[in-house]
Amino acid sequence: MLCLLLAACGFQLRGAAGLPPEMARTAITGLGAFDPLVIDLQLALRAAGVGPVPLSKATAELRIHDLRTGRRALSVGRDAQVSEYEVFTRLTYSVRGRGNDFEIPEQSLTLTRDYLFDPEGVLGQAEQEQSLRESMRRDLVQLILLRLQAAGNHSALP
């Protein structure tokens, strides 16, 4: 019954991303190996059948040129206190083949989320902001994979 309901609503499991064969062994550079974005990218690439490897063994390099995060005030209440914030993450990356002519020129992604600020619950606000940042990081990884998949589909056309 559950399967019938899921099929009726159009739900489909996501398959592995079909990334370009030139990316079979990809090195991620530009950030530290333990950066949360790098770890999330490595997990996503493994799930797509791509082996994250050191640069010396790579067939492609996914280079993070710039990663910026921040917060800015969106609105101020009558008491001159900030009542709404926006958090943002801006990423610039490129992909270059190593030993092949595969290339994705430098591209930028910017994600923003906003939230209401309650001066009474400062600790909860910090947790909410952290949760938004983690969500944006996961979204960035998915957007990168979608762009890589699109580049692979485009390069496969005659």
C-alpha beads as a LAMMPS data file, in Angstrom:
LAMMPS data file: protein, C-alpha beads

158 atoms
157 bonds

1 atom types
1 bond types

-500.0 500.0 xlo xhi
-500.0 500.0 ylo yhi
-500.0 500.0 zlo zhi

Masses

1 110.0

Atoms # bond

1 1 1 0.000 0.000 0.000
2 1 1 2.848 2.374 0.909
3 1 1 4.641 1.665 -2.395
4 1 1 1.439 2.386 -4.299
5 1 1 1.013 5.711 -2.491
6 1 1 4.626 6.708 -3.134
7 1 1 4.361 5.803 -6.808
8 1 1 1.089 7.714 -7.126
9 1 1 2.539 10.933 -5.715
10 1 1 5.504 10.862 -8.117
11 1 1 8.162 10.027 -5.509
12 1 1 11.361 8.618 -7.005
13 1 1 14.546 7.552 -5.275
14 1 1 17.545 9.559 -6.345
15 1 1 20.026 7.492 -8.254
16 1 1 23.745 8.007 -8.275
17 1 1 24.784 11.071 -10.205
18 1 1 26.154 10.219 -13.635
19 1 1 29.383 12.160 -13.492
20 1 1 31.799 12.491 -16.411
21 1 1 34.219 9.553 -16.804
22 1 1 37.125 12.030 -16.679
23 1 1 36.241 12.497 -13.008
24 1 1 36.657 8.816 -12.114
25 1 1 39.419 9.749 -9.660
26 1 1 38.950 13.288 -8.395
27 1 1 41.056 15.344 -6.005
28 1 1 39.423 18.115 -4.009
29 1 1 41.813 21.019 -3.429
30 1 1 41.674 24.527 -2.021
31 1 1 40.422 23.644 1.466
32 1 1 41.802 21.514 4.267
33 1 1 41.138 17.771 4.214
34 1 1 38.992 18.002 7.357
35 1 1 36.855 20.927 6.240
36 1 1 33.163 19.901 6.520
37 1 1 32.523 20.876 2.881
38 1 1 35.381 18.668 1.672
39 1 1 34.108 15.745 3.762
40 1 1 30.563 16.176 2.412
41 1 1 31.897 16.427 -1.165
42 1 1 33.980 13.264 -0.732
43 1 1 30.960 11.344 0.566
44 1 1 28.794 12.586 -2.303
45 1 1 31.454 11.743 -4.893
46 1 1 31.833 8.220 -3.452
47 1 1 28.064 7.757 -3.647
48 1 1 28.256 8.807 -7.308
49 1 1 30.940 6.220 -8.021
50 1 1 33.847 8.665 -8.044
51 1 1 36.893 7.911 -5.963
52 1 1 38.306 10.911 -4.079
53 1 1 42.093 10.578 -4.327
54 1 1 45.233 12.651 -3.714
55 1 1 46.098 15.111 -6.476
56 1 1 49.052 12.994 -7.652
57 1 1 46.687 10.122 -8.598
58 1 1 43.755 12.207 -9.850
59 1 1 42.198 12.309 -13.315
60 1 1 40.439 15.564 -12.352
61 1 1 40.841 18.327 -9.799
62 1 1 37.830 19.977 -8.184
63 1 1 39.331 23.196 -6.856
64 1 1 37.592 25.380 -4.296
65 1 1 38.814 28.905 -5.046
66 1 1 36.817 30.761 -2.429
67 1 1 34.430 29.862 0.384
68 1 1 32.878 32.678 2.375
69 1 1 30.192 32.600 5.008
70 1 1 28.642 35.448 6.869
71 1 1 25.661 36.998 8.524
72 1 1 24.025 40.360 7.996
73 1 1 21.084 42.162 9.552
74 1 1 17.934 42.157 7.427
75 1 1 15.571 44.164 9.601
76 1 1 15.592 46.215 12.752
77 1 1 12.690 46.497 15.173
78 1 1 11.226 49.611 16.789
79 1 1 13.641 49.248 19.686
80 1 1 16.618 49.586 17.282
81 1 1 17.515 45.914 17.852
82 1 1 18.081 43.513 14.972
83 1 1 14.992 41.359 14.539
84 1 1 15.962 39.343 11.452
85 1 1 19.278 38.053 10.133
86 1 1 20.391 36.554 6.858
87 1 1 23.167 33.945 6.755
88 1 1 24.953 33.337 3.472
89 1 1 27.509 31.022 1.950
90 1 1 29.343 31.908 -1.254
91 1 1 31.449 29.301 -3.055
92 1 1 33.609 29.599 -6.154
93 1 1 34.987 26.420 -7.721
94 1 1 36.265 24.938 -10.967
95 1 1 37.121 21.504 -12.329
96 1 1 40.096 20.737 -14.509
97 1 1 41.063 17.414 -16.008
98 1 1 44.539 16.064 -15.394
99 1 1 45.889 14.338 -18.474
100 1 1 42.672 15.070 -20.392
101 1 1 40.933 18.169 -21.764
102 1 1 37.912 18.067 -19.434
103 1 1 37.239 21.451 -17.849
104 1 1 34.481 23.310 -16.053
105 1 1 35.406 26.975 -15.808
106 1 1 35.209 28.858 -12.535
107 1 1 31.638 29.059 -11.248
108 1 1 30.052 30.687 -8.215
109 1 1 27.202 29.554 -6.021
110 1 1 25.541 31.702 -3.367
111 1 1 22.963 30.456 -0.899
112 1 1 21.122 32.542 1.669
113 1 1 18.736 31.764 4.495
114 1 1 17.082 34.158 6.902
115 1 1 15.795 33.749 10.424
116 1 1 14.106 35.806 13.109
117 1 1 16.262 36.839 16.031
118 1 1 14.835 36.529 19.530
119 1 1 17.017 38.272 22.140
120 1 1 15.422 36.081 24.833
121 1 1 16.715 32.842 23.285
122 1 1 20.265 33.658 22.198
123 1 1 21.528 30.076 22.662
124 1 1 18.715 28.671 20.535
125 1 1 19.487 31.252 17.854
126 1 1 23.087 30.067 17.620
127 1 1 21.891 26.493 17.152
128 1 1 19.379 27.621 14.526
129 1 1 22.098 29.515 12.632
130 1 1 24.413 26.495 12.782
131 1 1 21.639 24.265 11.474
132 1 1 21.013 26.676 8.584
133 1 1 24.724 26.678 7.705
134 1 1 24.845 22.865 7.685
135 1 1 21.765 22.758 5.468
136 1 1 23.333 25.262 3.059
137 1 1 26.532 23.187 2.939
138 1 1 24.552 20.071 1.981
139 1 1 22.675 22.102 -0.638
140 1 1 25.977 23.381 -2.075
141 1 1 27.239 19.818 -2.441
142 1 1 24.058 18.802 -4.268
143 1 1 24.271 21.837 -6.563
144 1 1 27.892 21.054 -7.408
145 1 1 26.988 17.448 -8.218
146 1 1 24.101 18.569 -10.421
147 1 1 26.414 20.899 -12.337
148 1 1 29.032 18.170 -12.701
149 1 1 26.371 15.771 -13.940
150 1 1 25.116 18.353 -16.441
151 1 1 28.678 18.897 -17.681
152 1 1 29.062 15.153 -18.131
153 1 1 25.816 14.917 -20.075
154 1 1 26.839 17.885 -22.220
155 1 1 30.266 16.457 -23.017
156 1 1 28.712 13.092 -23.950
157 1 1 26.688 14.693 -26.757
158 1 1 28.168 14.318 -30.265

Bonds

1 1 1 2
2 1 2 3
3 1 3 4
4 1 4 5
5 1 5 6
6 1 6 7
7 1 7 8
8 1 8 9
9 1 9 10
10 1 10 11
11 1 11 12
12 1 12 13
13 1 13 14
14 1 14 15
15 1 15 16
16 1 16 17
17 1 17 18
18 1 18 19
19 1 19 20
20 1 20 21
21 1 21 22
22 1 22 23
23 1 23 24
24 1 24 25
25 1 25 26
26 1 26 27
27 1 27 28
28 1 28 29
29 1 29 30
30 1 30 31
31 1 31 32
32 1 32 33
33 1 33 34
34 1 34 35
35 1 35 36
36 1 36 37
37 1 37 38
38 1 38 39
39 1 39 40
40 1 40 41
41 1 41 42
42 1 42 43
43 1 43 44
44 1 44 45
45 1 45 46
46 1 46 47
47 1 47 48
48 1 48 49
49 1 49 50
50 1 50 51
51 1 51 52
52 1 52 53
53 1 53 54
54 1 54 55
55 1 55 56
56 1 56 57
57 1 57 58
58 1 58 59
59 1 59 60
60 1 60 61
61 1 61 62
62 1 62 63
63 1 63 64
64 1 64 65
65 1 65 66
66 1 66 67
67 1 67 68
68 1 68 69
69 1 69 70
70 1 70 71
71 1 71 72
72 1 72 73
73 1 73 74
74 1 74 75
75 1 75 76
76 1 76 77
77 1 77 78
78 1 78 79
79 1 79 80
80 1 80 81
81 1 81 82
82 1 82 83
83 1 83 84
84 1 84 85
85 1 85 86
86 1 86 87
87 1 87 88
88 1 88 89
89 1 89 90
90 1 90 91
91 1 91 92
92 1 92 93
93 1 93 94
94 1 94 95
95 1 95 96
96 1 96 97
97 1 97 98
98 1 98 99
99 1 99 100
100 1 100 101
101 1 101 102
102 1 102 103
103 1 103 104
104 1 104 105
105 1 105 106
106 1 106 107
107 1 107 108
108 1 108 109
109 1 109 110
110 1 110 111
111 1 111 112
112 1 112 113
113 1 113 114
114 1 114 115
115 1 115 116
116 1 116 117
117 1 117 118
118 1 118 119
119 1 119 120
120 1 120 121
121 1 121 122
122 1 122 123
123 1 123 124
124 1 124 125
125 1 125 126
126 1 126 127
127 1 127 128
128 1 128 129
129 1 129 130
130 1 130 131
131 1 131 132
132 1 132 133
133 1 133 134
134 1 134 135
135 1 135 136
136 1 136 137
137 1 137 138
138 1 138 139
139 1 139 140
140 1 140 141
141 1 141 142
142 1 142 143
143 1 143 144
144 1 144 145
145 1 145 146
146 1 146 147
147 1 147 148
148 1 148 149
149 1 149 150
150 1 150 151
151 1 151 152
152 1 152 153
153 1 153 154
154 1 154 155
155 1 155 156
156 1 156 157
157 1 157 158
